[in-house]
Amino acid sequence: MGKLCIIVLLFASSWCTEEKKVNVPEIAALKNLRQNQNSDGSWGNTNKVYCTSIAVLTFLCNGETPVSSLYGKSVKSAMQYLIKDHGELSKDDLDVLMWALSESFTMTGISVIEDRIYELFPTFLQSFDWDFENNPRLFFIQNEALRSSYSAGIEDDFFKTAFLKLEQINSDESLALKSSKVQWGEEFEANESFNKQLKKYSVDQSLSPLEDLMVGKILFQSHKHELVKKFKTKLELHDEFLSYKIDDRFTEGEKKLLRNSFPCFLFSYCFPARYLPSARNNYTKNKSPLEEIYEEEGLDLVE
């Protein structure tokens, strides 16, 4: 996600005090998350880190933070769960966790989240994989996590190396590579063949959730307004997302949770409402409500 600018304010956020002001399909997804959260702040059972990271990203990209009137408690306890030491993590879990933590720090400025990012960062970089052709899903999520941590202000020489390497590799057909390039600020460029593919992708209901995320990222930066309109229409067909295939490593309950979350996450990711006027300043100025919330737990804000 990174520091995106608002194209269209599609959804109300945490600053709305009445639920009726928020788009019904989206609120249904957020309500579902709140109602199915575990007592320790997580979601899922055997894949808690992954499911909780996706849930936190879903809340954040809809503007929901620990000070939200409706979902603040859920977001607060979820962030507290994510900053814990979860032992050795799988590559998939680590990548999506880094993404969620980086977005959490960007939206809140809570210093203990930044500390956890720095603790995990060396391990994250050690397993960074540039094989966008054979493992586009991994490549895409890694770059989202990396770009998000960069936007959050994390400092490391790897960012410059990664950006230069990304500039040097090319493919006229790879969704993962093109979406990563535009995420890092490259101007969208495509040959006639890829433009035809993009037109197809904008209405194709058979894409995976991550492929739709890649398409949304490209369309967001491409200024192809007609395709954006078609893509928005596709994402609004929430029932279609219930057929998304979820990896077999997830339990049936986790699959249901992810299927219910993905439409909300995708829509808000591609057309974000997170950067409302003065939102960031409200969290880091003087005695923030976030700081008050976390004082008892020993969590503080970076001034």
MARSETI-543323 format. One record per residue (C-alpha): x, y, z; residue number from 0; chain. Coordinates in steps of 0.2 Angstrom, whole numbers, plus 5000, padded with zeros to 4 digits. Each point is the difference from the previous one (the first is absolute). Layout:
% MARSETI-543323
R     X     Y     Z   nr  kette
R     X     Y     Z  NUM      A
...
***
This chain:
% MARSETI-543323
R     X     Y     Z   nr  kette
R  5000  5000  5000    0      A
R  5013  5013  5005    1      A
R  4996  5019  4999    2      A
R  4986  4999  4988    3      A
R  4989  5016  4996    4      A
R  4981  4999  5000    5      A
R  4993  4999  4982    6      A
R  4982  4997  5007    7      A
R  4994  5000  5018    8      A
R  4990  4984  4998    9      A
R  4998  4996  5018   10      A
R  4997  5009  5016   11      A
R  5014  4996  5013   12      A
R  5002  5000  5019   13      A
R  4996  5019  5001   14      A
R  4982  4995  4996   15      A
R  4990  4998  5015   16      A
R  4985  4991  4992   17      A
R  5001  4983  4992   18      A
R  4986  5005  4988   19      A
R  5013  5012  4991   20      A
R  5011  4985  4995   21      A
R  4997  4990  4985   22      A
R  4990  4984  5005   23      A
R  5010  4987  4992   24      A
R  5016  5007  5008   25      A
R  4993  5002  5017   26      A
R  4993  4982  4999   27      A
R  5018  4994  4998   28      A
R  5007  5010  5014   29      A
R  4986  4995  5011   30      A
R  5004  4982  4996   31      A
R  5018  5002  5005   32      A
R  4995  5009  5016   33      A
R  4988  4986  5005   34      A
R  5012  4986  4996   35      A
R  5016  5006  5008   36      A
R  5008  4989  5013   37      A
R  5002  5005  5018   38      A
R  5019  5003  4997   39      A
R  4997  5013  4986   40      A
R  5003  4988  4986   41      A
R  4990  4991  4987   42      A
R  5001  4982  4994   43      A
R  5007  4985  5009   44      A
R  5014  4992  4991   45      A
R  5005  5015  4990   46      A
R  4998  5014  5012   47      A
R  5014  5011  4994   48      A
R  4994  5000  4982   49      A
R  4982  5002  5004   50      A
R  5003  5014  5012   51      A
R  5011  5009  4989   52      A
R  4987  5000  4986   53      A
R  4987  5006  5012   54      A
R  5010  5014  5006   55      A
R  5004  5005  4982   56      A
R  4981  5000  4997   57      A
R  4996  5011  5014   58      A
R  5015  5012  4997   59      A
R  4996  5003  4981   60      A
R  4983  5005  5005   61      A
R  5006  5013  5012   62      A
R  4997  4990  5016   63      A
R  5013  5002  5014   64      A
R  5001  4997  5019   65      A
R  4990  5016  5002   66      A
R  4986  4996  4989   67      A
R  4983  5000  5008   68      A
R  4993  4984  4993   69      A
R  5015  4989  4998   70      A
R  5014  5008  5010   71      A
R  5000  4986  5013   72      A
R  5002  4987  4987   73      A
R  5014  5009  4991   74      A
R  5009  5004  5017   75      A
R  5000  4982  5006   76      A
R  5005  4993  4982   77      A
R  5015  5012  5000   78      A
R  5005  4994  5017   79      A
R  4999  4982  4994   80      A
R  5010  5004  4985   81      A
R  5015  5008  5009   82      A
R  5002  4984  5011   83      A
R  5014  4988  4997   84      A
R  4993  4986  4990   85      A
R  5015  4990  4998   86      A
R  5007  4994  4983   87      A
R  4988  5005  4987   88      A
R  4997  4993  4982   89      A
R  5004  5011  4986   90      A
R  4982  5003  4996   91      A
R  4996  5005  5018   92      A
R  5016  5011  5002   93      A
R  4996  5010  4983   94      A
R  4982  5004  5004   95      A
R  5004  5004  5018   96      A
R  5014  5013  4995   97      A
R  4987  5007  4988   98      A
R  4987  5002  5014   99      A
R  5012  5006  5013  100      A
R  5007  5014  4988  101      A
R  4983  5006  4996  102      A
R  4995  5000  5018  103      A
R  5015  5011  5004  104      A
R  4996  5011  4986  105      A
R  4983  5003  5006  106      A
R  5003  5001  5019  107      A
R  5018  5005  5003  108      A
R  5001  4988  5015  109      A
R  5018  4997  5004  110      A
R  4999  4982  5006  111      A
R  4994  4995  4982  112      A
R  5015  5009  4993  113      A
R  5011  4990  5012  114      A
R  4992  4984  4994  115      A
R  5003  5004  4982  116      A
R  5018  5003  5003  117      A
R  5002  4983  5009  118      A
R  4992  4991  4986  119      A
R  5008  5009  4985  120      A
R  5016  4991  4999  121      A
R  4991  4983  4999  122      A
R  4988  5007  4987  123      A
R  5014  5007  4989  124      A
R  5010  4983  5001  125      A
R  4986  4991  4991  126      A
R  4996  5013  4987  127      A
R  4996  4992  4984  128      A
R  5001  5008  4983  129      A
R  4992  4986  4990  130      A
R  4985  5009  4994  131      A
R  4997  4988  4986  132      A
R  4999  4983  5010  133      A
R  4993  5007  5016  134      A
R  4991  5017  4996  135      A
R  4989  4998  5015  136      A
R  5015  5000  5012  137      A
R  5009  5014  4990  138      A
R  4985  5011  5001  139      A
R  4997  4999  5018  140      A
R  5018  5002  5004  141      A
R  5001  5016  4990  142      A
R  4984  5006  5008  143      A
R  5008  4997  5017  144      A
R  5016  5008  4995  145      A
R  4992  5015  4993  146      A
R  4989  5002  5015  147      A
R  5014  4999  5012  148      A
R  5009  5014  4989  149      A
R  4985  5011  5001  150      A
R  4999  4997  5019  151      A
R  5018  5008  5001  152      A
R  5010  4984  5004  153      A
R  5018  5003  4996  154      A
R  5011  4987  4991  155      A
R  5012  5001  4985  156      A
R  4990  4985  4992  157      A
R  4987  5012  4994  158      A
R  5011  5009  4987  159      A
R  5007  4983  4995  160      A
R  4982  4993  4997  161      A
R  4995  5015  4991  162      A
R  5014  5000  4988  163      A
R  4998  4981  4997  164      A
R  4982  5002  4997  165      A
R  5004  5014  4987  166      A
R  5011  4988  4990  167      A
R  4989  4985  4999  168      A
R  4986  5000  4987  169      A
R  4986  4989  4993  170      A
R  4986  5005  4989  171      A
R  4988  4987  5007  172      A
R  5003  4999  5019  173      A
R  4986  5007  5010  174      A
R  5011  4999  5016  175      A
R  5014  5009  4993  176      A
R  4990  5014  4992  177      A
R  4990  5003  5016  178      A
R  5016  5000  5010  179      A
R  5008  5013  4989  180      A
R  4985  5012  5001  181      A
R  4999  4998  5018  182      A
R  5018  5006  5001  183      A
R  4996  5015  4990  184      A
R  5004  4995  4982  185      A
R  4989  5007  4986  186      A
R  4988  4987  4993  187      A
R  5006  4994  4984  188      A
R  4993  4985  4990  189      A
R  5000  4993  4982  190      A
R  4985  4997  4990  191      A
R  4999  4982  5006  192      A
R  5000  5004  5018  193      A
R  4987  5013  4998  194      A
R  4989  4988  4993  195      A
R  5003  4988  5014  196      A
R  4997  5014  5012  197      A
R  4983  5003  4992  198      A
R  4996  4982  5002  199      A
R  5006  5000  5018  200      A
R  4989  5015  5005  201      A
R  4984  4989  4998  202      A
R  5007  4982  5002  203      A
R  4991  4992  5015  204      A
R  5012  4985  5000  205      A
R  5015  5009  5006  206      A
R  5007  4996  5017  207      A
R  4999  5013  5015  208      A
R  5019  5004  4997  209      A
R  4998  5002  4982  210      A
R  4986  5012  5002  211      A
R  5011  5010  5012  212      A
R  5013  5001  4987  213      A
R  4988  5005  4987  214      A
R  4992  5013  5012  215      A
R  5018  5007  5004  216      A
R  5003  5002  4981  217      A
R  4984  5008  4996  218      A
R  5001  5012  5015  219      A
R  5016  5007  4992  220      A
R  4996  4998  4981  221      A
R  4987  5014  4998  222      A
R  4989  4988  4989  223      A
R  4984  5007  5007  224      A
R  4988  4988  4990  225      A
R  5009  4985  5006  226      A
R  5000  5006  5018  227      A
R  4981  5002  4999  228      A
R  4998  4983  4994  229      A
R  5012  4993  5013  230      A
R  4990  5009  5014  231      A
R  4984  4992  4993  232      A
R  5008  4983  5001  233      A
R  5006  5003  5018  234      A
R  4983  5006  5005  235      A
R  4993  4982  4995  236      A
R  5004  4994  5018  237      A
R  4992  4983  4998  238      A
R  5012  4995  4986  239      A
R  5014  5001  5012  240      A
R  4993  4986  5011  241      A
R  5007  4988  4986  242      A
R  5018  5005  5003  243      A
R  5011  4985  5002  244      A
R  5010  5001  5017  245      A
R  5015  4989  5003  246      A
R  4997  4983  5008  247      A
R  5011  5004  5014  248      A
R  4986  5011  5007  249      A
R  4986  4992  5010  250      A
R  4982  5001  4994  251      A
R  4996  5013  5013  252      A
R  5016  5010  4994  253      A
R  4995  4999  4982  254      A
R  4983  5007  5004  255      A
R  5007  5014  5010  256      A
R  5012  5004  4986  257      A
R  4987  4999  4986  258      A
R  4989  5012  5010  259      A
R  5015  5012  5003  260      A
R  5007  5000  4982  261      A
R  4986  5010  4992  262      A
R  5001  5014  5012  263      A
R  5019  5000  5000  264      A
R  5001  5000  4981  265      A
R  4988  5014  4998  266      A
R  5008  5011  5013  267      A
R  5017  4996  4995  268      A
R  4997  5005  4982  269      A
R  4990  5015  5004  270      A
R  5007  5005  5017  271      A
R  4991  5011  5013  272      A
R  5014  4999  5013  273      A
R  5008  5017  4997  274      A
R  4986  5012  5005  275      A
R  5005  5018  5003  276      A
R  5011  5003  5015  277      A
R  4998  4982  5005  278      A
R  5018  4996  5003  279      A
R  5003  5017  5009  280      A
R  4986  4996  5012  281      A
R  5009  4985  5006  282      A
R  5017  5007  5002  283      A
R  4997  5018  5006  284      A
R  5001  5003  5019  285      A
R  4991  4988  5012  286      A
R  4992  4989  4987  287      A
R  4985  4989  5005  288      A
R  5011  4985  4995  289      A
R  5013  5004  5013  290      A
R  4986  5001  5013  291      A
R  4993  4983  4995  292      A
R  5017  4991  5001  293      A
R  5007  5009  5015  294      A
R  4995  4986  5012  295      A
R  5007  4986  4988  296      A
R  5017  5009  4999  297      A
R  4997  5005  4982  298      A
R  5004  5017  4994  299      A
R  5000  5011  4985  300      A
R  5015  5007  4991  301      A
R  4999  5019  5001  302      A
***
